[in-house]
Amino acid sequence: MIAARIVGGATLAVASVMLWGHWQRQQELARDAPQDPRAADFAWRQARRRARGTALMAAIGGAIMLADRVPRNAWAISAYLFGLLGATIVLALFGLADWRASQAFHHCESVDLLRAHLAEHIKRHEHRSPDGDAEQQS
């Protein structure tokens, strides 16, 4: 059971460092939020999603550390292992949801940049004459 304490403790330590990083990120957002409201909303939601997932990771690490406290009968061990499995699946789903939200946000940003570029390109070419020369403006 020493291995369970080492793995659980390492997971808990990594999660603690990550939670501190998420807290720092939230402090940074509170001081200097992005100007774009959509980017600011995304940043806050991302920080909350990641903090929630990291807190679950810490709980999993704590549960692993307590493995030797589980009664030695089939029902208790099964419940413990299925609980760990369920929490790990939920953590993976949190990760997938965060990845998907990030992909969607960056896709929207790319579409907005493309839209702005095309609008500028169309605006530039509206002032050309049909034979390709720029019109003389007085």
C-alpha positions in Angstrom: 0.0 0.0 0.0 3.1 2.2 0.0 2.7 2.6 -3.8 -0.9 3.8 -3.3 0.3 6.5 -0.9 3.1 7.5 -3.2 0.8 7.7 -6.3 -2.0 9.4 -4.4 0.4 11.9 -2.8 2.1 12.7 -6.1 -1.4 13.2 -7.7 -2.4 15.4 -4.8 0.8 17.4 -5.0 0.5 18.0 -8.8 -3.1 19.0 -8.4 -2.2 21.4 -5.6 0.4 23.1 -7.8 -2.1 23.2 -10.7 -4.8 24.7 -8.4 -2.4 27.4 -7.3 -1.7 28.1 -11.0 -5.4 28.4 -11.7 -5.9 30.7 -8.8 -3.0 32.9 -10.1 -4.7 32.9 -13.5 -8.0 34.1 -12.0 -6.2 36.8 -10.1 -4.6 37.9 -13.4 -8.0 37.9 -15.1 -9.4 40.0 -12.3 -6.6 42.6 -12.7 -6.3 42.7 -16.5 -9.3 41.1 -18.3 -9.3 40.9 -22.1 -10.9 43.8 -23.8 -13.1 41.6 -26.0 -16.1 40.6 -23.9 -16.3 37.2 -25.7 -12.6 36.5 -25.0 -13.0 37.6 -21.3 -16.0 35.3 -20.9 -14.1 32.4 -22.5 -11.1 33.1 -20.2 -13.2 33.1 -17.0 -15.1 30.0 -18.1 -11.9 28.2 -19.0 -10.4 29.1 -15.6 -13.4 27.7 -13.8 -13.5 24.5 -15.9 -9.9 23.8 -15.3 -10.1 24.6 -11.5 -13.0 22.3 -11.2 -11.2 19.5 -13.0 -8.1 20.0 -11.0 -10.1 19.9 -7.7 -11.5 16.6 -8.9 -8.0 15.4 -9.6 -7.0 16.3 -6.1 -10.0 14.4 -4.7 -8.9 11.3 -6.8 -5.4 11.6 -5.4 -6.8 11.8 -1.8 -8.9 8.8 -2.4 -6.0 6.8 -3.8 -4.0 7.7 -0.6 -6.8 6.3 1.5 -6.7 2.9 -0.3 -5.5 1.1 2.8 -8.5 2.4 4.8 -11.0 0.5 2.5 -12.4 -2.6 4.4 -11.1 -5.9 3.0 -14.3 -7.3 1.6 -15.5 -7.6 -2.0 -18.3 -5.0 -1.8 -16.2 -2.3 -0.2 -13.2 -2.8 -2.6 -15.6 -2.9 -5.6 -17.4 0.3 -4.5 -14.0 2.0 -3.9 -12.6 1.0 -7.3 -15.8 1.8 -9.2 -15.9 5.2 -7.4 -12.3 5.9 -8.6 -13.2 4.7 -12.1 -16.3 7.0 -12.1 -14.3 10.0 -10.9 -11.6 9.3 -13.4 -14.2 9.1 -16.2 -15.8 12.4 -15.1 -12.3 14.0 -15.0 -11.7 12.8 -18.6 -15.1 14.2 -19.6 -14.1 17.6 -18.0 -10.9 17.5 -20.1 -12.8 16.7 -23.3 -15.4 19.5 -22.6 -12.5 22.0 -22.0 -10.8 20.9 -25.2 -14.0 21.2 -27.2 -14.8 24.7 -25.8 -11.3 25.8 -26.6 -11.6 24.5 -30.1 -14.9 26.2 -30.6 -13.6 29.5 -29.3 -10.5 29.4 -31.5 -12.6 28.4 -34.5 -14.9 31.5 -34.0 -11.8 33.7 -33.7 -10.5 32.3 -36.9 -13.8 32.9 -38.7 -13.9 36.4 -37.4 -10.4 37.1 -38.6 -11.2 35.6 -42.0 -14.4 37.7 -42.2 -12.5 40.9 -41.4 -9.8 40.0 -44.0 -12.3 39.3 -46.7 -14.3 42.5 -45.9 -11.1 44.5 -46.2 -10.2 42.7 -49.5 -13.6 43.3 -51.0 -13.5 47.0 -49.9 -10.1 47.4 -51.6 -11.3 45.8 -54.8 -14.6 47.8 -54.9 -12.6 50.9 -55.9 -11.0 49.3 -58.9 -12.2 49.9 -62.4 -13.3 46.9 -64.5 -10.0 46.8 -66.4 -8.0 46.4 -63.2 -6.7 49.9 -62.8 -7.5 51.8 -59.6 -10.0 54.6 -60.2 -8.8 58.1 -59.9 -10.4 59.8 -56.9 -10.4 63.6 -56.6 
